[in-house]
Amino acid sequence: MITLYHHPNTRSTRFIFLLEELEAPYEIRLVTRRTREGGAPDPANPHPHGKVPAISDDGVVVFESAAIAIYLTDKFPKNRIGPLPGEPERGAYLSWIAYYAGVLEPAFLSKFMSWQVPRGTAGWVPVEEVMPVIMARLTQAPYLTGERFSAADVLYGTSFALFANSPILPKSPVIEEYVKRVVARPAFARAMAKQNG
Ligand SMILES: N[C@@H](CCC(=O)N[C@@H](CS)C(=O)NCC(=O)O)C(=O)O
């Protein structure tokens, strides 16, 4: 049984979406979290910084969205929501998930904070360089790993949905259609219905 440490309307909501896609047995443990206004990490949350999401799987703790996504799709392969080791799309899958955590999120935050990204030394690049790469990929195929929806699309699709009306995300029909495909999934609607506990 998976326990998802969750707070409504945060990055953990998309793991309800993923767990629903996987048809995995899970329970939601609501935790509090720090916000920009203050607060303290919830001692019930096993994430080392009290962030959400975190999961525990019969005592095995996994934290950070990228790790949780891969862990869960490997553990629950029935609906093929993530390519497994040995499958041709596995390399793309790992790459897009790592790119999400290591490049896309820092690029969005840099833009939000109006930071100059130091070329050649930062581990990421500005959002103006990131989005054309993603748009080119989504012009070739409906999903990041190809024809099949994966947990990578859970991360990217829900993030783009969140930033749909923000100047951080350039307007693009390719991204708009992609977001529509992702949020039209029945598992997304089920997650929205469950996310408040
Ligand atoms: N790198 C983490 C980020 C998680 C994160 O920052 N979550 C926010 C909610 S969206 C949080 O828990 N903030 C509370 C805090 O920073 O203490 C991941 O991708 O899982």
The ligand as a Gaussian input file, in Angstrom:
#p B3LYP/6-31G(d) Opt

LIG

0 1
 N       11.585000      19.470000      -5.735000
 C       10.343000      19.111000      -5.079000
 C        9.536000      20.351000      -4.820000
 C        8.398000      20.089000      -3.886000
 C        7.832000      21.388000      -3.327000
 O        8.512000      22.420000      -3.276000
 N        6.586000      21.334000      -2.883000
 C        5.979000      22.489000      -2.265000
 C        4.477000      22.478000      -2.531000
 S        4.101000      22.671000      -4.250000
 C        6.178000      22.388000      -0.760000
 O        5.974000      21.333000      -0.194000
 N        6.580000      23.488000      -0.113000
 C        6.731000      23.512000       1.319000
 C        8.158000      23.804000       1.720000
 O        8.962000      24.193000       0.876000
 O        8.475000      23.621000       2.906000
 C        9.574000      18.104000      -5.958000
 O        9.583000      18.294000      -7.175000
 O        8.950000      17.171000      -5.452000

